[in-house]
Amino acid sequence: MKKYLTLILILPALLWGCPDTTSYSKGVYMLLDTSGTYKKELKRAEAIINYLLGTLQPGDSLAVARIDSGSFSEKDIVAKMTFDKRPSVANQQKRLFKQKIDDFVQTAKGSAYTDITGGVLQSVEFLNEAGAGQKYILIFSDLKEDLVKGQVRDFPIQVDGCKVIALNVTKLRSDNVDPREYYKRVEEWRSRVESGGGTWRVVNDLERLENIFEG
């Protein structure tokens, strides 16, 4: 009897000694296309970022970067932050973040190249380092890559566990001539993301930004 009583006392202690280490925080990395006429869409991107700042909680992470160079690097990151667990500090961080975005939108110059693949790879690295439990990559772009001559981006990408969402995927002038080009571009990105272990969605209705975190 004493043996069973000891077991009953020890069992809860063993269970309590195994804390839940699952991260429930969100990590969001948003890529902004600044090429050609798409630069005119940055005001819409700013509205999305303001929504994210109002929605993300202390402990969540957010980064915004422009898809600018032919070789994506840290210099293309406009702002990045893991918000403090203390709400008052997190709110101050969000105000500073918003100021950086406002300044960028006011002064952004159009880019000659759009290395979307490089941006996605940088996104995955940031989200993994942030230790986010829920990882989101937002691509604000027409999804048309323009690369420096000789650069290769036609290779598999690893986006395990990431929810990749294309936002405001506008049609190019050439898409109006042949609409199949638009659908082909979207389908190619869907295939790359899903083959790399991620999920893919397109959200073009920016009046319902809550759709970003659906599913």
FILUMKE-774402 format. One line per 5 residues: number of its first residue (from 0); their letters; for each residue x negated, y, z negated of N, C-alpha, C. Coordinates in nm, 3 decimals. Example, Ala and Ser with C-alpha at 12.3 -4.5 7.8 and 13.67 -1.06 7.14 Angstrom:
<rs>
0> as> -1.319 -0.569 -0.780 -1.230 -0.450 -0.780 -1.320 -0.330 -0.780  -1.285 -0.225 -0.708 -1.367 -0.106 -0.714 -1.290 0.003 -0.787
</rs>
This chain:
<rs>
0> mkkyl> -0.083 -0.120 0.000 0.000 0.000 0.000 -0.087 0.125 0.000  -0.195 0.121 -0.085 -0.285 0.235 -0.093 -0.351 0.260 0.042  -0.382 0.152 0.115 -0.446 0.164 0.247 -0.355 0.239 0.344  -0.225 0.206 0.343 -0.131 0.271 0.433 -0.111 0.417 0.396  -0.110 0.446 0.265 -0.093 0.583 0.218 -0.210 0.670 0.263
5> tlili> -0.329 0.614 0.256 -0.449 0.687 0.301 -0.440 0.717 0.450  -0.394 0.619 0.528 -0.380 0.636 0.673 -0.281 0.748 0.706  -0.169 0.752 0.633 -0.065 0.854 0.655 -0.121 0.992 0.626  -0.207 1.003 0.524 -0.265 1.132 0.488 -0.371 1.177 0.587  -0.445 1.082 0.643 -0.554 1.113 0.735 -0.503 1.149 0.873
10> lpall> -0.397 1.080 0.919 -0.347 1.099 1.055 -0.313 1.243 1.089  -0.235 1.317 1.005 -0.208 1.457 1.038 -0.334 1.541 1.045  -0.431 1.512 0.960 -0.556 1.587 0.960 -0.629 1.569 1.092  -0.624 1.446 1.144 -0.688 1.420 1.273 -0.618 1.496 1.384  -0.486 1.499 1.379 -0.409 1.570 1.482 -0.434 1.719 1.475
15> wgcpd> -0.437 1.775 1.353 -0.460 1.917 1.335 -0.603 1.954 1.374  -0.691 1.857 1.370 -0.832 1.884 1.402 -0.860 1.889 1.551  -0.758 1.872 1.635 -0.776 1.877 1.780 -0.700 1.996 1.837  -0.755 2.116 1.827 -0.684 2.235 1.872 -0.662 2.235 2.023  -0.555 2.302 2.065 -0.524 2.317 2.207 -0.617 2.421 2.268
20> ttsys> -0.708 2.377 2.354 -0.807 2.469 2.412 -0.765 2.517 2.550  -0.642 2.484 2.590 -0.594 2.528 2.720 -0.583 2.680 2.725  -0.633 2.741 2.831 -0.622 2.886 2.847 -0.490 2.918 2.917  -0.415 3.009 2.857 -0.287 3.050 2.915 -0.297 3.190 2.978  -0.417 3.242 2.986 -0.435 3.376 3.041 -0.426 3.374 3.194
25> kgvym> -0.392 3.488 3.249 -0.389 3.505 3.394 -0.517 3.575 3.439  -0.565 3.535 3.556 -0.674 3.605 3.622 -0.630 3.639 3.764  -0.641 3.766 3.800 -0.595 3.812 3.932 -0.710 3.884 4.002  -0.738 3.843 4.123 -0.839 3.909 4.206 -0.770 3.955 4.334  -0.768 4.086 4.356 -0.698 4.141 4.472 -0.797 4.197 4.573
30> lldts> -0.785 4.149 4.696 -0.872 4.192 4.806 -0.797 4.292 4.893  -0.860 4.407 4.920 -0.797 4.513 4.998 -0.863 4.528 5.135  -0.785 4.514 5.237 -0.834 4.535 5.375 -0.839 4.686 5.400  -0.954 4.737 5.440 -0.968 4.881 5.469 -1.010 4.904 5.614  -0.989 4.804 5.698 -1.035 4.816 5.836 -0.930 4.882 5.924
35> gtykk> -0.976 4.956 6.023 -0.888 5.014 6.125 -0.769 5.089 6.067  -0.655 5.067 6.128 -0.533 5.136 6.084 -0.479 5.080 5.953  -0.530 4.965 5.910 -0.479 4.905 5.787 -0.513 4.989 5.664  -0.614 5.075 5.678 -0.650 5.166 5.568 -0.530 5.251 5.527  -0.441 5.279 5.622 -0.322 5.360 5.592 -0.225 5.290 5.498
40> elkra> -0.246 5.160 5.479 -0.156 5.083 5.392 -0.199 5.087 5.245  -0.309 5.157 5.214 -0.363 5.152 5.078 -0.268 5.206 4.971  -0.180 5.298 5.009 -0.083 5.348 4.911 0.009 5.235 4.863  0.042 5.145 4.954 0.123 5.030 4.916 0.044 4.939 4.822  -0.084 4.923 4.851 -0.169 4.841 4.765 -0.179 4.903 4.626
45> eaiin> -0.185 5.034 4.621 -0.192 5.105 4.492 -0.068 5.076 4.407  0.048 5.071 4.472 0.172 5.040 4.400 0.168 4.898 4.342  0.110 4.805 4.417 0.098 4.667 4.369 0.006 4.662 4.248  -0.106 4.734 4.255 -0.202 4.734 4.144 -0.139 4.795 4.019  -0.060 4.901 4.037 0.010 4.961 3.922 0.106 4.861 3.860
50> yllgt> 0.170 4.780 3.944 0.260 4.675 3.894 0.179 4.573 3.813  0.065 4.533 3.865 -0.019 4.436 3.795 -0.064 4.490 3.660  -0.105 4.616 3.656 -0.150 4.676 3.531 -0.038 4.681 3.428  0.085 4.698 3.475 0.199 4.701 3.384 0.244 4.563 3.341  0.205 4.460 3.415 0.252 4.324 3.389 0.152 4.238 3.313
55> lqpgd> 0.024 4.253 3.345 -0.079 4.170 3.282 -0.091 4.203 3.133  -0.125 4.102 3.054 -0.128 4.114 2.909 -0.271 4.118 2.855  -0.288 4.159 2.728 -0.421 4.150 2.666 -0.477 4.009 2.682  -0.603 4.001 2.719 -0.666 3.871 2.743 -0.666 3.830 2.888  -0.580 3.892 2.970 -0.578 3.865 3.114 -0.691 3.940 3.183
60> slava> -0.723 3.898 3.305 -0.831 3.960 3.382 -0.780 4.010 3.516  -0.837 4.121 3.563 -0.799 4.178 3.691 -0.922 4.235 3.760  -0.934 4.208 3.888 -1.040 4.268 3.969 -0.980 4.310 4.103  -1.027 4.422 4.155 -0.985 4.472 4.286 -1.110 4.500 4.367  -1.112 4.450 4.490 -1.229 4.470 4.575 -1.185 4.498 4.718
65> ridsg> -1.262 4.575 4.789 -1.230 4.603 4.929 -1.296 4.499 5.018  -1.226 4.462 5.122 -1.283 4.372 5.223 -1.352 4.464 5.323  -1.478 4.488 5.299 -1.541 4.599 5.369 -1.660 4.558 5.454  -1.753 4.490 5.394 -1.879 4.465 5.464 -1.878 4.334 5.540  -1.983 4.316 5.621 -1.999 4.191 5.693 -2.057 4.083 5.605
70> sfsek> -2.098 4.118 5.485 -2.152 4.021 5.391 -2.105 4.063 5.253  -1.999 4.001 5.205 -1.932 4.046 5.083 -2.027 4.039 4.964  -2.026 4.145 4.882 -2.115 4.150 4.766 -2.049 4.229 4.654  -2.120 4.238 4.539 -2.069 4.307 4.421 -2.036 4.453 4.451  -2.106 4.514 4.543 -2.083 4.656 4.570 -1.944 4.682 4.627
75> divak> -1.878 4.578 4.675 -1.744 4.594 4.729 -1.635 4.588 4.622  -1.673 4.560 4.498 -1.576 4.555 4.389 -1.548 4.697 4.342  -1.421 4.735 4.347 -1.380 4.870 4.305 -1.369 4.877 4.154  -1.307 4.777 4.093 -1.291 4.774 3.947 -1.265 4.630 3.904  -1.315 4.596 3.785 -1.288 4.463 3.730 -1.285 4.474 3.578
80> mtfdk> -1.200 4.393 3.515 -1.185 4.403 3.371 -1.112 4.281 3.316  -1.161 4.232 3.200 -1.084 4.139 3.119 -1.030 4.221 3.004  -0.900 4.230 2.994 -0.839 4.321 2.897 -0.852 4.267 2.755  -0.887 4.357 2.666 -0.910 4.324 2.526 -0.785 4.264 2.463  -0.805 4.176 2.365 -0.692 4.113 2.296 -0.614 4.214 2.213
85> rpsva> -0.678 4.327 2.179 -0.608 4.431 2.103 -0.530 4.518 2.200  -0.397 4.524 2.188 -0.314 4.599 2.283 -0.355 4.744 2.302  -0.393 4.812 2.194 -0.430 4.954 2.206 -0.554 4.971 2.291  -0.651 4.880 2.274 -0.774 4.885 2.354 -0.743 4.847 2.499  -0.659 4.744 2.517 -0.622 4.700 2.652 -0.554 4.812 2.728
90> nqqkr> -0.468 4.889 2.663 -0.399 5.000 2.729 -0.497 5.108 2.774  -0.598 5.134 2.693 -0.701 5.230 2.732 -0.780 5.178 2.852  -0.812 5.051 2.852 -0.883 4.990 2.965 -0.800 5.000 3.093  -0.670 4.981 3.081 -0.583 4.989 3.197 -0.578 5.130 3.254  -0.579 5.231 3.166 -0.580 5.370 3.214 -0.708 5.400 3.291
95> lfkqk> -0.820 5.350 3.242 -0.948 5.370 3.311 -0.949 5.296 3.444  -0.893 5.177 3.443 -0.885 5.096 3.566 -0.802 5.170 3.671  -0.688 5.221 3.629 -0.599 5.295 3.721 -0.670 5.417 3.780  -0.748 5.486 3.697 -0.819 5.604 3.746 -0.919 5.567 3.855  -0.987 5.455 3.837 -1.082 5.408 3.939 -1.011 5.377 4.070
100> iddfv> -0.894 5.314 4.059 -0.818 5.280 4.179 -0.767 5.407 4.248  -0.715 5.501 4.170 -0.667 5.627 4.228 -0.779 5.699 4.303  -0.897 5.702 4.243 -1.012 5.767 4.306 -1.050 5.697 4.436  -1.046 5.564 4.432 -1.082 5.486 4.551 -0.985 5.513 4.666  -0.856 5.510 4.637 -0.755 5.532 4.740 -0.770 5.670 4.803
105> qtakg> -0.806 5.768 4.722 -0.822 5.904 4.773 -0.943 5.919 4.863  -1.047 5.841 4.839 -1.174 5.861 4.911 -1.214 5.746 5.003  -1.134 5.640 5.009 -1.172 5.520 5.085 -1.194 5.551 5.233  -1.300 5.495 5.286 -1.329 5.508 5.429 -1.300 5.375 5.498  -1.262 5.384 5.624 -1.234 5.263 5.700 -1.360 5.180 5.719
110> saytd> -1.344 5.049 5.720 -1.459 4.960 5.736 -1.465 4.905 5.878  -1.586 4.872 5.919 -1.605 4.818 6.054 -1.581 4.667 6.058  -1.599 4.601 5.944 -1.588 4.456 5.940 -1.492 4.412 5.829  -1.435 4.294 5.845 -1.347 4.239 5.743 -1.386 4.093 5.715  -1.470 4.076 5.615 -1.516 3.943 5.576 -1.422 3.886 5.470
115> itggv> -1.305 3.841 5.513 -1.205 3.789 5.419 -1.257 3.663 5.350  -1.322 3.576 5.423 -1.374 3.452 5.366 -1.472 3.481 5.253  -1.563 3.575 5.276 -1.660 3.612 5.172 -1.590 3.666 5.049  -1.484 3.745 5.072 -1.407 3.799 4.960 -1.339 3.690 4.880  -1.285 3.591 4.947 -1.219 3.480 4.877 -1.320 3.402 4.793
120> lqsve> -1.437 3.377 4.847 -1.541 3.305 4.772 -1.582 3.383 4.647  -1.595 3.515 4.660 -1.628 3.599 4.545 -1.514 3.596 4.443  -1.391 3.591 4.491 -1.274 3.585 4.402 -1.278 3.460 4.314  -1.305 3.348 4.377 -1.309 3.220 4.304 -1.416 3.225 4.194  -1.530 3.280 4.227 -1.640 3.291 4.131 -1.598 3.375 4.010
125> flnea> -1.536 3.489 4.036 -1.492 3.576 3.926 -1.388 3.508 3.838  -1.288 3.445 3.900 -1.180 3.382 3.824 -1.230 3.265 3.740  -1.325 3.190 3.794 -1.382 3.080 3.717 -1.462 3.131 3.598  -1.540 3.238 3.619 -1.620 3.295 3.512 -1.531 3.357 3.403  -1.415 3.411 3.445 -1.323 3.472 3.349 -1.253 3.367 3.263
130> gagqk> -1.255 3.242 3.307 -1.193 3.134 3.230 -1.042 3.142 3.229  -0.985 3.199 3.333 -0.840 3.215 3.340 -0.771 3.081 3.355  -0.659 3.064 3.285 -0.581 2.942 3.298 -0.498 2.941 3.425  -0.451 3.060 3.465 -0.376 3.076 3.589 -0.454 3.171 3.679  -0.492 3.121 3.797 -0.580 3.198 3.885 -0.507 3.239 4.012
135> yilif> -0.507 3.370 4.038 -0.439 3.425 4.155 -0.537 3.504 4.241  -0.534 3.478 4.371 -0.608 3.559 4.467 -0.506 3.627 4.558  -0.503 3.758 4.556 -0.410 3.834 4.639 -0.487 3.895 4.755  -0.443 3.867 4.877 -0.511 3.919 4.996 -0.418 4.020 5.063  -0.451 4.147 5.047 -0.372 4.255 5.107 -0.434 4.287 5.242
140> sdlke> -0.383 4.221 5.347 -0.452 4.227 5.477 -0.361 4.174 5.587  -0.400 4.206 5.711 -0.332 4.145 5.827 -0.391 4.008 5.859  -0.492 3.965 5.778 -0.556 3.832 5.787 -0.643 3.815 5.912  -0.678 3.923 5.976 -0.766 3.917 6.093 -0.909 3.946 6.049  -0.996 3.845 6.062 -1.137 3.866 6.027 -1.213 3.928 6.144
145> dlvkg> -1.293 4.030 6.113 -1.385 4.089 6.210 -1.523 4.082 6.149  -1.609 4.001 6.208 -1.739 3.973 6.149 -1.854 4.029 6.232  -1.966 4.050 6.165 -2.088 4.088 6.235 -2.126 3.975 6.331  -2.172 4.011 6.448 -2.208 3.911 6.548 -2.308 3.811 6.491  -2.277 3.685 6.508 -2.366 3.579 6.460 -2.327 3.521 6.326
150> qvrdf> -2.243 3.591 6.251 -2.201 3.538 6.121 -2.101 3.425 6.140  -2.112 3.326 6.052 -2.025 3.208 6.061 -1.939 3.202 5.935  -1.809 3.193 5.954 -1.716 3.179 5.841 -1.618 3.064 5.864  -1.639 2.988 5.971 -1.549 2.878 6.004 -1.594 2.752 5.932  -1.575 2.751 5.800 -1.613 2.635 5.720 -1.512 2.619 5.606
155> piqvd> -1.505 2.500 5.546 -1.409 2.478 5.437 -1.439 2.568 5.317  -1.335 2.614 5.250 -1.351 2.695 5.129 -1.288 2.621 5.012  -1.352 2.628 4.895 -1.303 2.560 4.776 -1.229 2.661 4.688  -1.099 2.642 4.676 -1.017 2.731 4.593 -0.933 2.649 4.495  -0.995 2.547 4.438 -0.924 2.455 4.348 -0.849 2.530 4.238
160> gckvi> -0.721 2.500 4.227 -0.641 2.557 4.119 -0.601 2.702 4.139  -0.635 2.761 4.251 -0.602 2.902 4.277 -0.472 2.914 4.355  -0.393 3.012 4.318 -0.273 3.047 4.393 -0.309 3.165 4.482  -0.317 3.140 4.611 -0.358 3.243 4.706 -0.233 3.301 4.771  -0.218 3.433 4.761 -0.098 3.500 4.811 -0.137 3.611 4.906
165> alnvt> -0.090 3.602 5.029 -0.114 3.707 5.128 -0.001 3.809 5.116  -0.039 3.936 5.105 0.057 4.044 5.086 0.058 4.139 5.205  0.177 4.184 5.244 0.188 4.287 5.346 0.114 4.248 5.474  0.140 4.127 5.520 0.070 4.079 5.641 0.136 4.142 5.763  0.084 4.257 5.801 0.142 4.331 5.914 0.100 4.270 6.047
170> klrsd> 0.178 4.297 6.147 0.146 4.248 6.282 0.053 4.344 6.354  -0.041 4.289 6.426 -0.133 4.367 6.508 -0.066 4.401 6.641  -0.124 4.496 6.710 -0.069 4.533 6.841 -0.066 4.413 6.934  -0.172 4.331 6.928 -0.177 4.212 7.015 -0.070 4.109 6.977  -0.027 4.112 6.849 0.078 4.020 6.806 0.211 4.052 6.872
175> nvdpr> 0.232 4.179 6.901 0.356 4.219 6.968 0.360 4.169 7.112  0.240 4.154 7.171 0.230 4.101 7.307 0.256 3.951 7.305  0.191 3.884 7.206 0.208 3.739 7.193 0.229 3.706 7.045  0.353 3.696 6.998 0.383 3.671 6.857 0.319 3.544 6.801  0.283 3.453 6.890 0.221 3.329 6.844 0.088 3.354 6.773
180> eyykr> 0.020 3.463 6.810 -0.109 3.495 6.746 -0.090 3.520 6.597  0.016 3.591 6.562 0.045 3.621 6.421 0.066 3.491 6.343  0.153 3.406 6.393 0.185 3.281 6.323 0.065 3.187 6.318  -0.016 3.191 6.421 -0.136 3.108 6.423 -0.234 3.153 6.315  -0.250 3.284 6.300 -0.341 3.339 6.199 -0.295 3.301 6.058
185> veewr> -0.168 3.315 6.032 -0.113 3.280 5.901 -0.127 3.130 5.875  -0.100 3.049 5.977 -0.108 2.904 5.962 -0.251 2.858 5.937  -0.347 2.920 6.005 -0.487 2.882 5.986 -0.532 2.909 5.842  -0.490 3.023 5.785 -0.525 3.052 5.647 -0.454 2.958 5.550  -0.329 2.926 5.579 -0.258 2.831 5.493 -0.331 2.698 5.489
190> srves> -0.373 2.651 5.605 -0.442 2.524 5.615 -0.575 2.526 5.540  -0.650 2.635 5.553 -0.780 2.646 5.485 -0.762 2.643 5.334  -0.664 2.719 5.285 -0.642 2.728 5.141 -0.596 2.594 5.085  -0.498 2.532 5.148 -0.445 2.406 5.096 -0.547 2.294 5.107  -0.629 2.296 5.212 -0.736 2.195 5.226 -0.841 2.213 5.118
195> gggtw> -0.854 2.337 5.069 -0.954 2.367 4.965 -0.902 2.351 4.824  -0.779 2.297 4.808 -0.727 2.269 4.676 -0.640 2.378 4.615  -0.607 2.481 4.694 -0.524 2.589 4.643 -0.383 2.582 4.696  -0.298 2.674 4.651 -0.164 2.687 4.706 -0.156 2.818 4.782  -0.064 2.826 4.878 -0.058 2.939 4.969 0.084 2.993 4.980
200> rvvnd> 0.098 3.124 4.974 0.227 3.188 4.998 0.204 3.322 5.068  0.306 3.367 5.140 0.305 3.500 5.200 0.419 3.579 5.138  0.388 3.698 5.085 0.489 3.785 5.027 0.483 3.919 5.101  0.581 3.943 5.184 0.585 4.069 5.259 0.689 4.167 5.205  0.776 4.119 5.118 0.877 4.205 5.058 0.819 4.271 4.933
205> lerle> 0.760 4.389 4.950 0.694 4.457 4.839 0.792 4.530 4.747  0.920 4.519 4.778 1.021 4.576 4.689 1.049 4.481 4.572  1.002 4.358 4.585 1.023 4.258 4.478 0.890 4.199 4.436  0.812 4.280 4.366 0.676 4.239 4.331 0.674 4.127 4.228  0.786 4.102 4.161 0.788 3.990 4.066 0.766 3.858 4.138
210> nifeg> 0.784 3.857 4.271 0.761 3.734 4.349 0.614 3.692 4.346  0.526 3.783 4.311 0.383 3.751 4.310 0.355 3.636 4.214  0.418 3.637 4.098 0.389 3.537 3.996 0.493 3.426 3.992  0.570 3.413 4.099 0.664 3.302 4.109 0.591 3.171 4.130  0.645 3.067 4.074 0.593 2.934 4.102 0.459 2.903 4.040
</rs>
